Amino acid sequence: MNSFSADDEVSTDALREVVLRLADELQSQDVEGIPSERVELLERVIGRDACRRLGIYALPPDFILSVVIPVYNEANTLERVIARVRETHLPMEIICVDDGSKDGTREVLERLAAEQNIKAVFHERNQGKGAALRTGFIEATGDIVVVQDADMEYDPQDLRLLLQPILDGGADVVYGSRFSGPDRAVSPLWHLAANKLITNLFNIFHGHRFTDVETCYKLFRRELIQEVAPKLREKRFGIELEMTARLLKNRNVRFHERPIRYERRSYAEGKKIGWRDGLWALWCIVRY
């Protein structure tokens, strides 16, 4: 592999070689294990901004990411989602909250919790995604908390890029937007229109400029979300709007958005949100 000094003029081909070899290396070892000296070298070679765009940075000592996974009737996808989360090689704790599943999810989760280092929490009856998230937030012990749905729609490989604004000290909360950046989500027209309507109305009522307030991928400093969690009332999908509104009441909280990848699941595949949730979302915008 070619080596460069900080003052060398790096050609496009040489830079491409560095990045491709780096990508191979990242896939073959724990990203967590990249020493800070190597990160500094890469920053000199391809630039700090390029490193950040690739999700390359040194993690703080003893850093832990709390991954909260709300689960309801996801026996077919839960194990795959957890495997994909672990493939990020981030230091983490995984908290799975089974919200009264009826399809064998509980048995799958009990097995995974016994085999792996997973914190499993069980609701005896179905209460809704909001209730599951509230439980997971309270159980979290890491530095940053992220929500990961169990339905394979969101790609955990985006997590390093989403973490970076918080770790760099530029944000307290980061939302992954499905509707910004080059890889915008492809959704049915009615679904896209509903999301845009809800987000735009939320922005009008709360004086912000989100592009995707309903996104699953929300990352928070743990102390912020645990301050809000005991106050959360919404038990279904209205939780997305309520917790955002409550966080916005703290004028010192810094929000940031980053584009993410998204692969929409159909209702035949188990998607649960429906038009009634959309109508309730409108009420939540006014209520909170």
Secondary structure, DSSP 8 states (H G I E B T S, - for coil): -----TTS---HHHHHHHHHHHHHHHHHS-GGG--HHHHHHHHHHH-HHHHHHTT-----TT--EEEEEEESS-TTTHHHHHHHHHTT---EEEEEEEES-SSSHHHHHHHHHHHTTEEEEEESS---HHHHHHHHHHH--SSEEEE--SSS-B-GGGHHHHHHHHHTTS-SEEEEETTSSSS-----HHHHHHHHHHHHHHHHHHT---S-TT-S-EEEEHHHHHHHGGG----STTHHHHHHHHHHTSTT--EEEEE--B----TTTT----HHHHHHHHHHHHH-
